[in-house]
């Protein structure tokens, strides 16, 4: 059975962020991911994890300036110093919370800048920070994102992401495979999952369309969960979805996997 982790950025939105830890534990989750834990003091977030018996898995590097619609700084030429600052903050949080995974956001290709220059910048930035992360036992994840939600994002399919990973050539740089994004961009989810399993270190899901629980939408997510088992994937599967309605009613999908959907 896959190891499911609650994404506290999306799940239990009716609760204050600090109260989502207890809700996740009550539902039966043993691990959580949080894309942007930076509003918490590190000591507060660690206490919430420990008090609820939760393992922390993953966070994102900051996206940058929201007013400028920045979606990451890793691939922006001329912003190497800014990228290093946000990376160092992410690594600081990850190590303080016991996390071992950082999704490094590349960003969108700026107007007037060649995508090749952005890719070269991203590769060089990753070559610099990968050994720093490795010293802390942290893996850096690259996630191909869809162009509907993230227009202009640097890498949006598995082949491109693999090319970047191979160019960096570090054992702790790998792929984050999100069924939602990859259904939008390329489909054939089971086939692409299998062909990239060698570099996948984290999986996420939500329904397409809507980004809700797996009982909604066009994708047979239970089939894909079973396929993960068949392929021998032993990493975590992040529940990166927004409940379509009541959070607890929506957890009915998880009951067959041993979770609790009773409020």
C-alpha positions in Angstrom: 0.0 0.0 0.0 1.4 3.5 -0.8 2.5 5.7 2.0 0.2 8.7 1.8 1.3 12.1 3.3 -1.1 15.0 3.9 -0.3 18.2 2.2 -1.1 20.8 4.8 -1.0 23.7 2.3 -4.0 22.3 0.5 -5.8 19.9 2.9 -8.1 21.0 5.7 -8.5 24.6 4.4 -11.3 25.3 6.9 -8.8 25.2 9.7 -6.0 27.6 10.6 -2.6 26.3 9.4 -1.5 25.4 12.9 -4.6 23.2 13.5 -4.1 21.2 10.3 -1.4 19.1 11.9 -3.7 17.7 14.5 -6.4 17.1 11.8 -3.9 15.1 9.7 -2.9 13.0 12.7 -6.5 12.3 13.6 -7.2 11.2 10.0 -4.3 8.7 10.4 -1.5 10.4 8.4 2.0 9.7 9.7 3.7 12.3 7.5 3.0 15.7 6.1 4.4 18.1 3.4 3.9 21.8 3.5 4.9 23.9 0.5 5.6 27.1 2.3 6.1 26.7 6.1 7.9 30.0 6.3 5.1 31.8 8.1 5.9 29.5 11.1 8.8 29.9 13.4 10.9 26.7 13.0 10.5 25.8 16.6 6.7 26.2 16.5 6.4 24.0 13.4 8.7 21.4 14.9 6.6 21.3 18.1 3.4 20.9 16.1 5.0 18.0 14.3 6.3 16.3 17.4 3.1 16.8 19.4 1.1 15.1 16.7 3.6 12.3 15.9 4.1 13.5 12.4 7.1 13.2 10.1 7.9 16.2 7.9 8.8 15.4 4.3 8.9 18.2 1.9 8.8 22.0 1.3 9.3 24.3 -1.7 11.8 27.0 -2.2 10.1 30.3 -2.2 8.6 31.4 -5.6 9.9 34.9 -5.5 7.9 38.2 -5.8 4.2 37.4 -6.3 3.6 40.9 -7.7 5.9 40.1 -10.5 4.3 36.6 -10.9 7.6 34.9 -10.2 7.4 31.2 -10.0 10.8 30.4 -8.7 14.3 31.9 -9.0 16.4 28.9 -9.8 16.5 29.4 -13.6 16.6 33.2 -13.7 19.9 34.6 -15.0 21.2 37.4 -12.9 19.3 36.3 -9.8 21.8 33.7 -8.6 22.4 35.5 -5.3 18.7 35.8 -4.6 18.3 32.1 -5.5 21.0 31.1 -3.0 19.3 33.2 -0.3 16.0 31.4 -0.7 17.7 28.1 -1.1 19.6 28.5 2.2 16.3 29.4 3.9 14.7 26.3 2.6 17.5 24.1 3.7 17.5 25.7 7.1 13.8 25.0 7.5 14.1 21.4 6.1 16.8 20.4 8.4 15.1 22.1 11.5 11.9 20.2 10.7 13.6 16.9 9.9 12.6 17.1 6.2 14.7 15.4 3.5 13.1 16.7 0.4 13.2 20.2 -1.2 11.3 21.0 -4.4 13.5 23.6 -6.1 11.3 25.9 -8.2 12.9 26.8 -11.5 10.6 29.7 -12.4 9.2 31.0 -15.7 11.3 32.0 -18.6 11.4 35.9 -18.6 10.4 37.8 -21.7 13.4 38.5 -23.9 15.5 35.7 -22.3 16.3 32.5 -24.2 15.0 29.3 -22.5 18.4 27.7 -23.1 20.0 30.4 -21.0 17.5 29.8 -18.2 18.2 26.1 -18.4 21.9 26.6 -18.2 21.4 28.9 -15.2 19.3 26.3 -13.4 21.8 23.6 -14.0 24.6 25.7 -12.7 22.7 26.8 -9.6 21.8 23.1 -8.9 25.4 22.1 -9.2 26.3 24.6 -6.6 23.6 23.8 -4.0 23.4 20.0 -4.5 26.5 19.2 -2.5 25.4 21.6 0.3 22.1 19.7 0.5 23.8 16.3 0.3 25.8 17.2 3.4 22.5 17.5 5.3 21.1 14.3 3.7 18.6 16.3 1.7 17.4 15.5 -1.9 16.5 18.2 -4.3 13.4 17.6 -6.4 12.6 19.1 -9.8 8.9 19.0 -10.7 7.6 19.5 -14.2 4.6 21.8 -13.9 1.8 22.3 -16.3 1.5 25.4 -18.5 -2.1 26.1 -17.7 -1.4 26.8 -14.0 2.2 27.9 -14.5 2.5 29.7 -17.9 6.1 29.9 -19.2 7.5 27.5 -16.6 10.9 26.3 -17.6 10.4 22.5 -17.5 6.9 21.0 -18.1 7.4 17.4 -19.1 9.4 14.4 -17.9 11.9 14.3 -20.8 12.9 17.9 -20.2 13.1 17.4 -16.4 15.3 14.3 -16.9 17.6 16.2 -19.2 18.2 18.8 -16.4 18.7 16.1 -13.8 21.2 14.3 -16.0 23.0 17.6 -16.8 23.5 18.3 -13.0 24.8 14.8 -12.4 24.3 14.7 -8.7 22.8 11.7 -7.0 20.6 13.8 -4.7 18.9 15.7 -7.6 15.7 13.8 -8.7 12.2 14.1 -10.0 9.0 14.9 -8.2 6.2 13.3 -10.3 2.7 14.9 -9.8 -0.1 13.0 -11.5 -2.1 16.2 -11.8 0.5 18.2 -13.7 1.5 15.3 -15.9 -2.1 14.4 -16.9 -2.5 18.0 -18.1 0.8 18.0 -20.0 1.3 14.5 -21.4 -1.1 11.8 -20.1 -0.1 8.1 -20.3 0.6 8.4 -16.5 1.4 4.7 -15.8 3.8 4.5 -18.8 5.6 7.7 -17.9 5.7 6.7 -14.2 7.4 3.4 -15.1 9.9 4.9 -17.6 11.0 7.5 -15.0 10.9 5.5 -11.9 14.7 5.4 -11.7 14.8 9.2 -11.0 11.5 9.7 -9.2 11.9 10.3 -5.4 8.4 11.7 -4.6 4.9 11.5 -6.0 1.9 13.7 -5.6 -1.7 13.6 -6.9 -5.0 15.4 -7.2 -7.9 15.0 -9.6 -8.0 16.4 -13.1 -9.8 18.7 -13.5 -10.4 20.5 -10.3 -7.4 19.4 -8.2 -9.6 17.6 -5.7 -9.8 14.2 -4.1 -9.1 11.1 -6.2 -12.8 10.1 -6.4 -13.3 13.1 -8.7 -12.2 13.8 -12.2 -11.1 11.8 -15.2 -8.1 9.9 -13.8 -8.3 6.5 -12.2 -6.0 7.3 -9.3 -6.6 4.1 -7.4 -5.3 2.2 -10.4 -2.1 4.4 -10.3 -1.7 3.8 -6.6 -1.8 0.1 -7.2 0.7 0.5 -10.0 3.1 2.3 -7.7 3.0 -0.8 -5.5 3.5 -3.1 -8.4 6.6 -1.1 -9.5 8.1 -1.3 -6.1 8.0 2.4 -5.4 8.8 2.9 -1.7 8.6 6.7 -1.4 5.8 8.8 -0.2 2.7 9.9 -2.1 1.7 13.5 -1.3 -2.1 14.3 -1.2 -1.7 17.7 -2.8 -5.4 18.4 -3.3 -8.1 20.9 -2.3 -11.2 19.3 -0.8 -14.2 19.7 -3.1 -16.5 20.0 -0.2 -16.2 19.0 3.5 -12.7 17.8 4.3 -13.7 14.8 6.3 -16.4 13.6 3.9 -13.8 13.9 1.1 -11.5 11.5 3.0 -13.8 8.6 2.1 -11.3 7.7 -0.6 -8.7 7.0 2.1 -10.7 4.7 4.3 -9.8 1.5 2.3 -6.2 2.4 2.9 -6.7 2.5 6.7 -7.4 6.1 7.3 -10.2 7.7 9.4 -12.9 9.9 7.8 -14.8 10.5 11.0 -14.5 14.1 12.2 
